[in-house]
Amino acid sequence: MPQTLATGLDEEYKKPKNLADLVIRLLDEDAVAQSDRLRLLLLYLVYRDGILPADIVKLLSHAQLKAIDGDVIYNLAYLARELAVHSRMQDHLVRRCSHVSRRR
């Protein structure tokens, strides 16, 4: 799964189908470690180039991550990665953080 999310291609070198369902199934799997769930969520968000805030909440509930891990997910926006498709406040924060980092 991580290779599919990183490359955008499945094992047969085709665009993957039903990826959201596969991610949710892995997040629900008891055998998947917390750190792997966090990594899977981060890869999925980067792969999708952002998703709706409500979908982020749903994925976090499936992953059953600690609150600090949820913060990691939302702080991805500070690395100039858009998580939420429609958030104007987040756009403002990303631009502001980019501007501050250029000053240094």
NUKE-800118 format. One record per residue: residue in one letter; z, x, y of N, C-alpha, C in turn; residue number from 1. Coordinates in nm, 3 decimals. Layout:
! NUKE-800118
+---------+---------+---------+---------+---------+---------+---------+---------+---------+---------+-----+
| residuo |     n.w |     n.u |     n.v |    ca.w |    ca.u |    ca.v |     c.w |     c.u |     c.v | num |
+---------+---------+---------+---------+---------+---------+---------+---------+---------+---------+-----+
|       A |       Z |       X |       Y |       Z |       X |       Y |       Z |       X |       Y | NUM |
...
+---------+---------+---------+---------+---------+---------+---------+---------+---------+---------+-----+
This chain:
! NUKE-800118
+---------+---------+---------+---------+---------+---------+---------+---------+---------+---------+-----+
| residuo |     n.w |     n.u |     n.v |    ca.w |    ca.u |    ca.v |     c.w |     c.u |     c.v | num |
+---------+---------+---------+---------+---------+---------+---------+---------+---------+---------+-----+
|       M |   0.000 |   0.081 |  -0.120 |   0.000 |   0.000 |   0.000 |   0.000 |   0.086 |   0.127 |   1 |
|       P |   0.085 |   0.188 |   0.139 |   0.083 |   0.267 |   0.262 |  -0.053 |   0.331 |   0.290 |   2 |
|       Q |  -0.122 |   0.374 |   0.185 |  -0.254 |   0.434 |   0.204 |  -0.353 |   0.331 |   0.258 |   3 |
|       T |  -0.341 |   0.209 |   0.209 |  -0.429 |   0.102 |   0.256 |  -0.403 |   0.074 |   0.404 |   4 |
|       L |  -0.277 |   0.070 |   0.444 |  -0.244 |   0.045 |   0.584 |  -0.286 |   0.161 |   0.673 |   5 |
|       A |  -0.274 |   0.282 |   0.624 |  -0.309 |   0.398 |   0.705 |  -0.460 |   0.414 |   0.721 |   6 |
|       T |  -0.536 |   0.383 |   0.616 |  -0.680 |   0.404 |   0.622 |  -0.759 |   0.279 |   0.658 |   7 |
|       G |  -0.700 |   0.162 |   0.631 |  -0.772 |   0.037 |   0.655 |  -0.865 |   0.000 |   0.540 |   8 |
|       L |  -0.855 |   0.074 |   0.429 |  -0.940 |   0.049 |   0.313 |  -0.854 |   0.040 |   0.188 |   9 |
|       D |  -0.896 |  -0.045 |   0.093 |  -0.822 |  -0.054 |  -0.032 |  -0.871 |   0.051 |  -0.131 |  10 |
|       E |  -0.828 |   0.040 |  -0.257 |  -0.864 |   0.140 |  -0.359 |  -1.014 |   0.145 |  -0.385 |  11 |
|       E |  -1.084 |   0.036 |  -0.356 |  -1.229 |   0.028 |  -0.378 |  -1.306 |   0.056 |  -0.249 |  12 |
|       Y |  -1.239 |   0.111 |  -0.149 |  -1.298 |   0.147 |  -0.020 |  -1.355 |   0.026 |   0.054 |  13 |
|       K |  -1.288 |  -0.087 |   0.040 |  -1.325 |  -0.210 |   0.110 |  -1.211 |  -0.251 |   0.200 |  14 |
|       K |  -1.243 |  -0.336 |   0.299 |  -1.138 |  -0.387 |   0.386 |  -1.044 |  -0.476 |   0.305 |  15 |
|       P |  -0.913 |  -0.449 |   0.313 |  -0.819 |  -0.524 |   0.230 |  -0.809 |  -0.671 |   0.271 |  16 |
|       K |  -0.783 |  -0.756 |   0.170 |  -0.765 |  -0.899 |   0.194 |  -0.622 |  -0.936 |   0.160 |  17 |
|       N |  -0.572 |  -1.040 |   0.226 |  -0.436 |  -1.092 |   0.201 |  -0.329 |  -0.984 |   0.217 |  18 |
|       L |  -0.348 |  -0.895 |   0.313 |  -0.256 |  -0.786 |   0.333 |  -0.117 |  -0.834 |   0.374 |  19 |
|       A |  -0.112 |  -0.938 |   0.457 |   0.017 |  -0.991 |   0.501 |   0.098 |  -1.040 |   0.382 |  20 |
|       D |   0.034 |  -1.107 |   0.289 |   0.103 |  -1.155 |   0.169 |   0.157 |  -1.040 |   0.086 |  21 |
|       L |   0.078 |  -0.935 |   0.073 |   0.122 |  -0.818 |  -0.003 |   0.241 |  -0.750 |   0.063 |  22 |
|       V |   0.236 |  -0.739 |   0.196 |   0.347 |  -0.678 |   0.269 |   0.474 |  -0.760 |   0.250 |  23 |
|       I |   0.463 |  -0.891 |   0.263 |   0.580 |  -0.978 |   0.247 |   0.637 |  -0.967 |   0.106 |  24 |
|       R |   0.550 |  -0.962 |   0.006 |   0.599 |  -0.948 |  -0.132 |   0.675 |  -0.817 |  -0.151 |  25 |
|       L |   0.625 |  -0.709 |  -0.092 |   0.694 |  -0.580 |  -0.102 |   0.827 |  -0.583 |  -0.027 |  26 |
|       L |   0.829 |  -0.649 |   0.089 |   0.953 |  -0.658 |   0.166 |   1.058 |  -0.740 |   0.093 |  27 |
|       D |   1.016 |  -0.836 |   0.014 |   1.108 |  -0.920 |  -0.062 |   1.156 |  -0.853 |  -0.192 |  28 |
|       E |   1.088 |  -0.748 |  -0.233 |   1.120 |  -0.680 |  -0.358 |   1.251 |  -0.603 |  -0.346 |  29 |
|       D |   1.345 |  -0.630 |  -0.436 |   1.475 |  -0.564 |  -0.433 |   1.465 |  -0.414 |  -0.461 |  30 |
|       A |   1.366 |  -0.373 |  -0.537 |   1.353 |  -0.232 |  -0.575 |   1.305 |  -0.143 |  -0.460 |  31 |
|       V |   1.255 |  -0.202 |  -0.353 |   1.204 |  -0.124 |  -0.239 |   1.322 |  -0.085 |  -0.150 |  32 |
|       A |   1.336 |   0.045 |  -0.125 |   1.447 |   0.097 |  -0.044 |   1.434 |   0.054 |   0.102 |  33 |
|       Q |   1.547 |   0.050 |   0.172 |   1.548 |   0.011 |   0.314 |   1.455 |   0.100 |   0.397 |  34 |
|       S |   1.459 |   0.230 |   0.373 |   1.374 |   0.321 |   0.450 |   1.226 |   0.294 |   0.425 |  35 |
|       D |   1.191 |   0.258 |   0.302 |   1.052 |   0.225 |   0.270 |   1.010 |   0.094 |   0.335 |  36 |
|       R |   1.103 |   0.000 |   0.344 |   1.072 |  -0.128 |   0.411 |   1.043 |  -0.104 |   0.560 |  37 |
|       L |   1.123 |  -0.020 |   0.621 |   1.103 |   0.012 |   0.762 |   0.967 |   0.081 |   0.780 |  38 |
|       R |   0.939 |   0.177 |   0.696 |   0.811 |   0.248 |   0.706 |   0.693 |   0.153 |   0.684 |  39 |
|       L |   0.706 |   0.063 |   0.590 |   0.601 |  -0.035 |   0.561 |   0.577 |  -0.126 |   0.682 |  40 |
|       L |   0.685 |  -0.171 |   0.743 |   0.671 |  -0.255 |   0.863 |   0.603 |  -0.180 |   0.977 |  41 |
|       L |   0.643 |  -0.057 |   1.000 |   0.582 |   0.023 |   1.106 |   0.433 |   0.043 |   1.081 |  42 |
|       L |   0.398 |   0.076 |   0.958 |   0.256 |   0.094 |   0.924 |   0.178 |  -0.035 |   0.943 |  43 |
|       Y |   0.236 |  -0.146 |   0.902 |   0.168 |  -0.275 |   0.916 |   0.144 |  -0.310 |   1.063 |  44 |
|       L |   0.243 |  -0.286 |   1.147 |   0.227 |  -0.315 |   1.290 |   0.120 |  -0.228 |   1.354 |  45 |
|       V |   0.115 |  -0.103 |   1.316 |   0.012 |  -0.013 |   1.368 |  -0.125 |  -0.057 |   1.316 |  46 |
|       Y |  -0.132 |  -0.090 |   1.187 |  -0.257 |  -0.134 |   1.126 |  -0.312 |  -0.258 |   1.196 |  47 |
|       R |  -0.224 |  -0.355 |   1.224 |  -0.266 |  -0.480 |   1.286 |  -0.286 |  -0.466 |   1.436 |  48 |
|       D |  -0.243 |  -0.356 |   1.494 |  -0.252 |  -0.333 |   1.639 |  -0.176 |  -0.440 |   1.715 |  49 |
|       G |  -0.059 |  -0.474 |   1.661 |   0.028 |  -0.573 |   1.724 |   0.016 |  -0.709 |   1.658 |  50 |
|       I |   0.128 |  -0.782 |   1.656 |   0.130 |  -0.917 |   1.602 |   0.217 |  -1.004 |   1.693 |  51 |
|       L |   0.217 |  -1.132 |   1.670 |   0.295 |  -1.224 |   1.751 |   0.445 |  -1.198 |   1.732 |  52 |
|       P |   0.523 |  -1.215 |   1.838 |   0.668 |  -1.191 |   1.828 |   0.734 |  -1.272 |   1.717 |  53 |
|       A |   0.692 |  -1.396 |   1.698 |   0.751 |  -1.479 |   1.592 |   0.722 |  -1.419 |   1.454 |  54 |
|       D |   0.606 |  -1.358 |   1.438 |   0.572 |  -1.295 |   1.310 |   0.656 |  -1.169 |   1.287 |  55 |
|       I |   0.687 |  -1.097 |   1.395 |   0.774 |  -0.980 |   1.383 |   0.911 |  -1.024 |   1.332 |  56 |
|       V |   0.962 |  -1.132 |   1.388 |   1.092 |  -1.184 |   1.346 |   1.089 |  -1.224 |   1.199 |  57 |
|       K |   0.982 |  -1.290 |   1.156 |   0.970 |  -1.331 |   1.016 |   0.967 |  -1.209 |   0.923 |  58 |
|       L |   0.891 |  -1.108 |   0.961 |   0.883 |  -0.988 |   0.878 |   1.018 |  -0.917 |   0.871 |  59 |
|       L |   1.089 |  -0.913 |   0.983 |   1.221 |  -0.851 |   0.983 |   1.318 |  -0.927 |   0.894 |  60 |
|       S |   1.306 |  -1.061 |   0.890 |   1.396 |  -1.137 |   0.804 |   1.362 |  -1.114 |   0.656 |  61 |
|       H |   1.234 |  -1.099 |   0.625 |   1.196 |  -1.068 |   0.487 |   1.246 |  -0.930 |   0.447 |  62 |
|       A |   1.241 |  -0.835 |   0.540 |   1.279 |  -0.698 |   0.510 |   1.430 |  -0.681 |   0.497 |  63 |
|       Q |   1.506 |  -0.771 |   0.557 |   1.652 |  -0.765 |   0.554 |   1.703 |  -0.628 |   0.597 |  64 |
|       L |   1.649 |  -0.581 |   0.709 |   1.688 |  -0.450 |   0.762 |   1.813 |  -0.460 |   0.847 |  65 |
|       K |   1.878 |  -0.348 |   0.868 |   1.992 |  -0.342 |   0.958 |   1.943 |  -0.359 |   1.101 |  66 |
|       A |   2.033 |  -0.397 |   1.191 |   1.995 |  -0.420 |   1.331 |   1.934 |  -0.295 |   1.393 |  67 |
|       I |   1.984 |  -0.179 |   1.360 |   1.932 |  -0.055 |   1.417 |   1.787 |  -0.033 |   1.375 |  68 |
|       D |   1.751 |  -0.076 |   1.254 |   1.612 |  -0.063 |   1.209 |   1.522 |  -0.160 |   1.285 |  69 |
|       G |   1.574 |  -0.276 |   1.319 |   1.497 |  -0.368 |   1.404 |   1.471 |  -0.307 |   1.540 |  70 |
|       D |   1.568 |  -0.233 |   1.592 |   1.548 |  -0.164 |   1.719 |   1.438 |  -0.060 |   1.708 |  71 |
|       V |   1.430 |   0.007 |   1.595 |   1.323 |   0.105 |   1.573 |   1.187 |   0.037 |   1.583 |  72 |
|       I |   1.177 |  -0.079 |   1.522 |   1.051 |  -0.155 |   1.526 |   1.013 |  -0.188 |   1.670 |  73 |
|       Y |   1.107 |  -0.244 |   1.746 |   1.077 |  -0.284 |   1.883 |   1.057 |  -0.164 |   1.975 |  74 |
|       N |   1.120 |  -0.051 |   1.946 |   1.103 |   0.069 |   2.029 |   0.969 |   0.137 |   2.006 |  75 |
|       L |   0.896 |   0.094 |   1.906 |   0.762 |   0.147 |   1.885 |   0.675 |   0.122 |   2.009 |  76 |
|       A |   0.706 |   0.018 |   2.083 |   0.630 |  -0.013 |   2.205 |   0.641 |   0.099 |   2.307 |  77 |
|       Y |   0.751 |   0.172 |   2.305 |   0.768 |   0.282 |   2.401 |   0.680 |   0.402 |   2.367 |  78 |
|       L |   0.622 |   0.401 |   2.249 |   0.527 |   0.505 |   2.212 |   0.385 |   0.458 |   2.242 |  79 |
|       A |   0.374 |   0.363 |   2.334 |   0.246 |   0.308 |   2.378 |   0.174 |   0.233 |   2.266 |  80 |
|       R |   0.250 |   0.171 |   2.179 |   0.194 |   0.090 |   2.072 |   0.229 |  -0.054 |   2.102 |  81 |
|       E |   0.132 |  -0.139 |   2.108 |   0.155 |  -0.280 |   2.139 |   0.198 |  -0.353 |   2.013 |  82 |
|       L |   0.319 |  -0.408 |   2.016 |   0.369 |  -0.484 |   1.901 |   0.338 |  -0.631 |   1.915 |  83 |
|       A |   0.372 |  -0.685 |   2.030 |   0.352 |  -0.827 |   2.053 |   0.222 |  -0.847 |   2.128 |  84 |
|       V |   0.143 |  -0.937 |   2.081 |   0.010 |  -0.957 |   2.136 |   0.013 |  -1.008 |   2.280 |  85 |
|       H |   0.114 |  -1.082 |   2.320 |   0.108 |  -1.148 |   2.449 |   0.215 |  -1.107 |   2.550 |  86 |
|       S |   0.296 |  -1.013 |   2.522 |   0.411 |  -0.984 |   2.605 |   0.375 |  -0.908 |   2.733 |  87 |
|       R |   0.381 |  -0.975 |   2.848 |   0.355 |  -0.908 |   2.976 |   0.467 |  -0.814 |   3.014 |  88 |
|       M |   0.591 |  -0.852 |   2.985 |   0.705 |  -0.767 |   3.016 |   0.694 |  -0.636 |   2.938 |  89 |
|       Q |   0.653 |  -0.645 |   2.815 |   0.638 |  -0.526 |   2.734 |   0.528 |  -0.437 |   2.791 |  90 |
|       D |   0.417 |  -0.496 |   2.836 |   0.311 |  -0.418 |   2.899 |   0.365 |  -0.343 |   3.019 |  91 |
|       H |   0.446 |  -0.411 |   3.097 |   0.506 |  -0.350 |   3.215 |   0.594 |  -0.232 |   3.174 |  92 |
|       L |   0.675 |  -0.251 |   3.070 |   0.764 |  -0.144 |   3.024 |   0.686 |  -0.024 |   2.972 |  93 |
|       V |   0.579 |  -0.050 |   2.898 |   0.499 |   0.059 |   2.845 |   0.434 |   0.137 |   2.958 |  94 |
|       R |   0.378 |   0.066 |   3.057 |   0.316 |   0.135 |   3.171 |   0.420 |   0.215 |   3.247 |  95 |
|       R |   0.537 |   0.156 |   3.266 |   0.643 |   0.223 |   3.340 |   0.690 |   0.348 |   3.266 |  96 |
|       C |   0.708 |   0.337 |   3.136 |   0.751 |   0.454 |   3.058 |   0.643 |   0.563 |   3.058 |  97 |
|       S |   0.518 |   0.524 |   3.052 |   0.410 |   0.621 |   3.056 |   0.409 |   0.693 |   3.190 |  98 |
|       H |   0.431 |   0.618 |   3.297 |   0.433 |   0.676 |   3.430 |   0.548 |   0.774 |   3.446 |  99 |
|       V |   0.664 |   0.739 |   3.395 |   0.781 |   0.827 |   3.404 |   0.758 |   0.953 |   3.322 | 100 |
|       S |   0.700 |   0.941 |   3.204 |   0.681 |   1.059 |   3.120 |   0.578 |   1.154 |   3.180 | 101 |
|       R |   0.484 |   1.105 |   3.260 |   0.386 |   1.193 |   3.323 |   0.447 |   1.277 |   3.434 | 102 |
|       R |   0.555 |   1.227 |   3.494 |   0.622 |   1.300 |   3.602 |   0.686 |   1.426 |   3.553 | 103 |
|       R |   0.734 |   1.426 |   3.431 |   0.812 |   1.539 |   3.379 |   0.733 |   1.661 |   3.358 | 104 |
+---------+---------+---------+---------+---------+---------+---------+---------+---------+---------+-----+
